[in-house]
Amino acid sequence: MTKLLATAFCTLALTAAAPDLADCQAVQEPAIPDGGGASPDEMTAVTEDVRRYVTDMNDYVQCLSFAAKEDPAAARKVEEAIGRVEAITIEFNRQLRTFKSRA
């Protein structure tokens, strides 16, 4: 009986933990300054913003991946989110190279 209750509880907990598409919160993209005119403080701040953005987007994509098991629309959102992360990191790296080339 105890084993049956434990199994039922675990099943309920796993089912309740599965996120719905509405539970997955999109992440605000950081503003990437122009590396040609940005100050060192701006570039330091945006470096932290981009790191936080990538971490938060990883959580978002993981949430969407779980939701995609039930909702095909979430699968499309996973691809879009990954594309946005790639675009932001490419732009950040481009501006960082520009910033470093000024020195």
N, C-alpha and C positions, 0 to 999 in steps of 0.2 A: 504494500500500500504506500509506504514512504517513497519507494522508488518510482511508483506511478505518479505521485504528487510532484516529486522533483522533476520528472520528465515533463509533466504538464506545465509546471512553472517555467522551466527553461524554454519550452516551445512558445509560451505566451510572451515571455520576455524578449525573445528573438523577433517574434512577429511584431510586437509593439515598438521595437527599436528600429525596424525597417522604415526609413524616411519616405515620405510622400514627396512628389516633385515640388509641392508648395512649401515644404520644410527646408528646401535647399535655398540658401540666401546668396544672391549674386554679390559680387565684390566690386567695390568702386575702384576704377583704374587710377593709378597715380598719374599726376601731371608730370611729364618729362620736360625739363627746361632745355633750352637751346644751349648746347655745350660750348658754343662759340662766345657766349656772353654770360654764362652762369658763374656765380661765385663759388669758391671752394665749399662754403657752408651749404649752398643750395645743392651742390652735387653730393655732399655727404648725406644730406637729408633725403634726397631722392633715392640714394643707394639703399637706405633703410626702408623707405617706402616700397621700393620694388621688391626687396627681400620679403617684407611682410605680405605684399600682394601675392607673390608666388606661393608662399605658405598658405595663405587664405584660399587661393584658387585651388590648391591641391585638395584642401578640405572640401571645397565646393564640388570639385570634380568627383571626389570619392562619394559624396552625398548623391550626386546625380547618377553615378554608376549603380548605386544600390537602388535608386528609384527607377532606373532604366529597366530593371528586371520586371517591373509592373507596367511601365508607361513608356512606349516607344518615343514619345516626344523628348523624354529625358536623354535618350541616346544622341539625338541631334544636338541637344544643349551641351553634352560632353564634348563633342567635336568643335562646337563654336567656342567653348571656354578654352580648350586647348589652343585653338587658333589665336585667341586674344592674348593668352599668356605668351605665346611665341612672338606675336607682333610687338607686345610691350617690351619684352626682353631684347628683341632685336633693335628697337628704337633706342632703348636705354643704352645698350652697348655702343651704338653708333654715336650717340651724343657724348658718352663717356670718352670715346676715342678722340672726338673733336676737342673736348675739354682738355684732355691730356696732351694733345698736339700743340696747344698754345704755350706750354711751358718751355 
